[in-house]
Amino acid sequence: TKDLSQQIKRLVATELYGTYHITNSGRCSWYEFAQEILKLAGIKGVKVTSITSEELARPAPRPKFSVLDNYYLRLSLGNGMRNWKEALKEYMEKNEGL
């Protein structure tokens, strides 16, 4: 949330327009995201099972690869964003592990 708000503030201060994907760098699956949260929270003994989108059985089909690319943001503002693991670690430390 901090990283997102900082980038929005930077964009608003310009005359740029368009649709921007504002995401931290790097990529992960929901499975990897859950594992990192448990690790940072110091939670052990919880089994997280990776499943496919088909196994999730959502009403709408899900894309096989849905990682957002903030290329246009980097091109427009001249910088990228920090890695998602670093941002998540800071967020969890600030919010006491939530």
C-alpha positions as CSV (number, residue, x, y, z in Angstrom):
1,T,0.0,0.0,0.0
2,K,2.9,2.4,0.8
3,D,4.5,1.7,-2.6
4,L,1.3,2.0,-4.5
5,S,0.4,5.4,-2.9
6,Q,3.9,6.7,-3.5
7,Q,3.6,5.9,-7.2
8,I,0.1,7.3,-7.5
9,K,1.3,10.5,-5.9
10,R,4.2,10.7,-8.4
11,L,1.9,10.1,-11.4
12,V,-0.7,12.7,-10.2
13,A,2.1,15.3,-10.0
14,T,2.7,14.9,-13.8
15,E,0.7,15.5,-16.9
16,L,0.9,11.8,-17.8
17,Y,-2.3,9.9,-18.4
18,G,-3.2,6.3,-19.3
19,T,-3.6,3.0,-17.6
20,Y,-0.7,1.9,-15.4
21,H,0.0,-1.4,-13.7
22,I,1.5,-0.4,-10.4
23,T,3.0,-3.5,-8.8
24,N,6.1,-4.4,-6.9
25,S,8.8,-6.1,-8.9
26,G,9.2,-9.9,-9.1
27,R,6.5,-12.5,-9.5
28,C,5.0,-15.2,-7.4
29,S,2.0,-17.5,-7.3
30,W,-0.7,-17.3,-4.7
31,Y,1.0,-20.4,-3.2
32,E,4.4,-18.7,-3.0
33,F,2.7,-15.6,-1.5
34,A,1.0,-17.6,1.2
35,Q,4.3,-19.4,2.0
36,E,6.1,-16.1,2.3
37,I,3.5,-14.7,4.7
38,L,3.7,-17.7,6.9
39,K,7.5,-17.5,6.9
40,L,7.5,-13.8,7.8
41,A,4.9,-14.4,10.5
42,G,7.0,-17.1,12.0
43,I,4.2,-19.6,11.7
44,K,5.4,-23.2,11.4
45,G,3.5,-26.5,10.9
46,V,0.9,-25.1,8.6
47,K,0.7,-27.0,5.3
48,V,-0.1,-25.0,2.3
49,T,-1.0,-27.0,-0.8
50,S,-0.4,-25.7,-4.3
51,I,-3.4,-26.2,-6.6
52,T,-4.1,-25.4,-10.2
53,S,-6.7,-22.8,-11.3
54,E,-8.9,-25.7,-12.6
55,E,-8.8,-27.3,-9.1
56,L,-10.0,-24.0,-7.6
57,A,-13.2,-24.3,-9.6
58,R,-14.0,-20.6,-9.9
59,P,-17.1,-19.6,-11.9
60,A,-15.0,-17.6,-14.4
61,P,-12.0,-19.0,-16.2
62,R,-8.6,-17.8,-14.9
63,P,-5.6,-17.1,-17.1
64,K,-2.6,-19.4,-16.8
65,F,-0.2,-16.5,-16.3
66,S,-1.5,-13.2,-14.9
67,V,1.5,-11.4,-13.6
68,L,1.2,-7.7,-14.1
69,D,4.1,-5.8,-15.8
70,N,4.8,-2.3,-14.7
71,Y,6.8,-1.5,-17.8
72,Y,4.7,1.6,-18.7
73,L,5.2,2.9,-15.2
74,R,9.0,2.4,-15.4
75,L,9.1,4.0,-18.8
76,S,7.0,7.0,-17.7
77,L,8.6,7.7,-14.3
78,G,12.0,6.3,-15.0
79,N,12.2,3.8,-12.1
80,G,10.9,0.4,-11.1
81,M,9.5,-0.7,-7.8
82,R,11.1,-2.7,-5.1
83,N,10.7,-6.5,-4.9
84,W,7.4,-7.8,-3.5
85,K,9.2,-9.8,-0.8
86,E,10.8,-6.6,0.6
87,A,7.5,-4.7,0.5
88,L,5.6,-7.6,2.2
89,K,8.3,-7.9,4.9
90,E,8.1,-4.1,5.7
91,Y,4.3,-4.3,5.7
92,M,4.1,-7.2,8.1
93,E,6.7,-5.7,10.4
94,K,4.8,-2.4,10.6
95,N,1.5,-4.2,11.2
96,E,2.9,-6.8,13.6
97,G,2.5,-9.8,11.4
98,L,-1.3,-9.3,10.9
